[in-house]
Amino acid sequence: MTLTLPNILTIVRLVAAPMVAVMFLYFTRPWADWFALVLFVLAALTDWIDGYLARAWKQETKLGAMLDPIADKAMVVIALMVIIGFSSWSPWLVLPATVILFREVFVSGLREFLGDTAGTLKVTQLAKWKTTCQMVAIAVLFSQGVFEHYLGMSAWGMDQQMVADVFEGRVEDLQGLRWKHTAMEWAGLVGLVLLWIAALLTFITGVDYLKKAMPHLKDET
C-alpha cells in the first residue's frame, strides 16, 4: 500500500466528509455554515488536485483508485444530508437529493457485486461533470445558509413592519437587509437549479453504468 501525496489528499477529503456534519454539532449558525462551506470547498478542490498530481507524477495507485470514489460519495451524501436536515424539507430539494443518493447507493452496490470486473467499466467524462455539478450545487446551497443567517442577525430586534419598510425603501437600509436577502434568494435558486442538473446527470450516468454492467449480470447457460 503506497502512501503518496495524492493518496494523502484523498484520505484528507475522506476524513473531511463527516466533519462537514460535525460543524453543526459544535458551532452555532452562521459559523457552522461558514466552516462547513469552507471545509467542503477545500475538500472538493482536493478532488481535482489529487487526480491531477497522480496523473502528472505517475503515482496512480490501487489505494487511490479505491478511496477516491468513496471520498467523493461520502462528501456528497453527508453534505446533502446536512442541507436537507437544516432546510424546510422542500420537495424541490428533497427530490433531486433522493435521485442522487439512490444512484450512489445503487452503483456502489453494483460495483461491489461486480468485484474486479467493475474496474473495466471506465468512468465517463459525463460522470466527471456530474460530480463537479454536485459539488458546486452543494457549495452554493451552503452559502445560502450563510446569507440567510446574516440576514436574520441583521434584522434582529426589528418588527415585521420595520423590516417591510426597509425592503420597500421607506426606511434607510443601514444593515444591508436588501442585498443579503437578494443574495440568499439567488444562492437558493442557483443552488437548486444546479442540484436538479446534477440529479439529471446522475440519473443518466447511473443508467449508462447499468447498461455497461448488464452483460456481466447475465446467468451463464
Summary of the structure (lengths in Angstrom):
residues: 221
radius of gyration: 20.7
end to end distance: 39.1
largest distance: 79.4
contacts: 648
relative contact order: 0.12
helix: 81%
strand: 0%
